[in-house]
Amino acid sequence: MTGAPRRIGLGVVFACLAGTLGIGLVVKAPCASGDWSDGRQYTRLCYSDIVPLLGTEQLNGGRLPYLDRCQPSEGACDEYPVLSMYAMRLAASVSNGIGGFFYANVVLLTACAFLIALCLYL
């Protein structure tokens, strides 16, 4: 049994994905600094869970999710699945500050998106 003929090439799929991710980045970038004192995350359509997760998941420093105890806080800690937490921990380890954490996650999630698109295409 042979596969169905492909009418759209992988390059077109990747170009569409890149365009979609680029638009998303342009929309979310104004909130990447974490300075939300003016409410911009709600008025400019740029809210992202990634920005507050650096602090709420206590990823600053060397704490390893699920292995090191969370410091007492008002919010939940280690609430995401294990692989997600360690992906965020990786992003936190290579970044500096909230903005760097945001863009490190952008790079990591972009790589994952292209890998998933390739797997679905194949």
C-alpha positions as a Python dict, from the first residue, in 0.01 Angstrom:
ca = {
    (1, 'M'): (0, 0, 0),
    (2, 'T'): (143, 336, -97),
    (3, 'G'): (82, 668, 71),
    (4, 'A'): (-144, 932, -72),
    (5, 'P'): (26, 1171, -313),
    (6, 'R'): (135, 1492, -148),
    (7, 'R'): (15, 1807, -314),
    (8, 'I'): (182, 2044, -71),
    (9, 'G'): (557, 2026, -16),
    (10, 'L'): (733, 2029, 318),
    (11, 'G'): (878, 2371, 238),
    (12, 'V'): (528, 2518, 213),
    (13, 'V'): (431, 2356, 544),
    (14, 'F'): (742, 2499, 711),
    (15, 'A'): (686, 2843, 555),
    (16, 'C'): (327, 2852, 684),
    (17, 'L'): (444, 2740, 1027),
    (18, 'A'): (718, 3004, 1032),
    (19, 'G'): (470, 3272, 933),
    (20, 'T'): (224, 3168, 1202),
    (21, 'L'): (494, 3158, 1469),
    (22, 'G'): (629, 3494, 1353),
    (23, 'I'): (287, 3657, 1385),
    (24, 'G'): (247, 3504, 1731),
    (25, 'L'): (586, 3640, 1838),
    (26, 'V'): (503, 3990, 1716),
    (27, 'V'): (178, 3982, 1914),
    (28, 'K'): (336, 3843, 2234),
    (29, 'A'): (667, 4033, 2236),
    (30, 'P'): (530, 4354, 2398),
    (31, 'C'): (469, 4156, 2717),
    (32, 'A'): (796, 3964, 2724),
    (33, 'S'): (957, 4202, 2973),
    (34, 'G'): (716, 4102, 3249),
    (35, 'D'): (634, 4466, 3327),
    (36, 'W'): (258, 4434, 3331),
    (37, 'S'): (186, 4723, 3567),
    (38, 'D'): (-22, 4898, 3300),
    (39, 'G'): (-240, 4591, 3227),
    (40, 'R'): (-96, 4548, 2879),
    (41, 'Q'): (-120, 4169, 2896),
    (42, 'Y'): (-498, 4203, 2872),
    (43, 'T'): (-538, 4513, 2656),
    (44, 'R'): (-280, 4426, 2388),
    (45, 'L'): (-365, 4055, 2346),
    (46, 'C'): (-20, 3956, 2462),
    (47, 'Y'): (-80, 3758, 2780),
    (48, 'S'): (140, 3450, 2802),
    (49, 'D'): (173, 3195, 3080),
    (50, 'I'): (544, 3173, 3005),
    (51, 'V'): (628, 3512, 3153),
    (52, 'P'): (501, 3451, 3510),
    (53, 'L'): (614, 3086, 3518),
    (54, 'L'): (975, 3176, 3586),
    (55, 'G'): (872, 3300, 3929),
    (56, 'T'): (567, 3092, 4011),
    (57, 'E'): (740, 2764, 3927),
    (58, 'Q'): (1051, 2882, 4114),
    (59, 'L'): (1282, 2818, 3820),
    (60, 'N'): (1530, 3089, 3924),
    (61, 'G'): (1847, 2944, 4068),
    (62, 'G'): (1928, 2578, 4059),
    (63, 'R'): (1605, 2421, 4184),
    (64, 'L'): (1517, 2105, 3996),
    (65, 'P'): (1141, 2058, 3954),
    (66, 'Y'): (995, 1760, 4139),
    (67, 'L'): (1333, 1679, 4296),
    (68, 'D'): (1393, 1990, 4505),
    (69, 'R'): (1126, 2115, 4743),
    (70, 'C'): (937, 2431, 4649),
    (71, 'Q'): (968, 2730, 4878),
    (72, 'P'): (643, 2818, 5057),
    (73, 'S'): (435, 3052, 4839),
    (74, 'E'): (76, 3149, 4765),
    (75, 'G'): (64, 2975, 4427),
    (76, 'A'): (114, 2619, 4322),
    (77, 'C'): (459, 2495, 4233),
    (78, 'D'): (548, 2201, 4010),
    (79, 'E'): (198, 2196, 3864),
    (80, 'Y'): (297, 2121, 3504),
    (81, 'P'): (384, 1778, 3359),
    (82, 'V'): (740, 1660, 3420),
    (83, 'L'): (869, 1707, 3063),
    (84, 'S'): (716, 2054, 3043),
    (85, 'M'): (876, 2152, 3373),
    (86, 'Y'): (1219, 2033, 3263),
    (87, 'A'): (1185, 2213, 2929),
    (88, 'M'): (1110, 2530, 3126),
    (89, 'R'): (1403, 2453, 3359),
    (90, 'L'): (1630, 2423, 3053),
    (91, 'A'): (1504, 2757, 2923),
    (92, 'A'): (1559, 2916, 3266),
    (93, 'S'): (1914, 2782, 3285),
    (94, 'V'): (2020, 2941, 2955),
    (95, 'S'): (1838, 3271, 3005),
    (96, 'N'): (1887, 3584, 3206),
    (97, 'G'): (1573, 3743, 3347),
    (98, 'I'): (1212, 3726, 3238),
    (99, 'G'): (1270, 3851, 2884),
    (100, 'G'): (1548, 3599, 2826),
    (101, 'F'): (1329, 3322, 2968),
    (102, 'F'): (1051, 3419, 2728),
    (103, 'Y'): (1278, 3411, 2423),
    (104, 'A'): (1452, 3088, 2533),
    (105, 'N'): (1108, 2928, 2546),
    (106, 'V'): (1030, 3073, 2203),
    (107, 'V'): (1337, 2901, 2058),
    (108, 'L'): (1263, 2571, 2233),
    (109, 'L'): (895, 2566, 2141),
    (110, 'T'): (970, 2671, 1782),
    (111, 'A'): (1207, 2375, 1744),
    (112, 'C'): (937, 2147, 1884),
    (113, 'A'): (677, 2291, 1646),
    (114, 'F'): (897, 2225, 1342),
    (115, 'L'): (968, 1870, 1462),
    (116, 'I'): (597, 1801, 1509),
    (117, 'A'): (514, 1951, 1169),
    (118, 'L'): (778, 1725, 1010),
    (119, 'C'): (641, 1417, 1188),
    (120, 'L'): (284, 1499, 1082),
    (121, 'Y'): (395, 1563, 726),
    (122, 'L'): (575, 1232, 706),
}
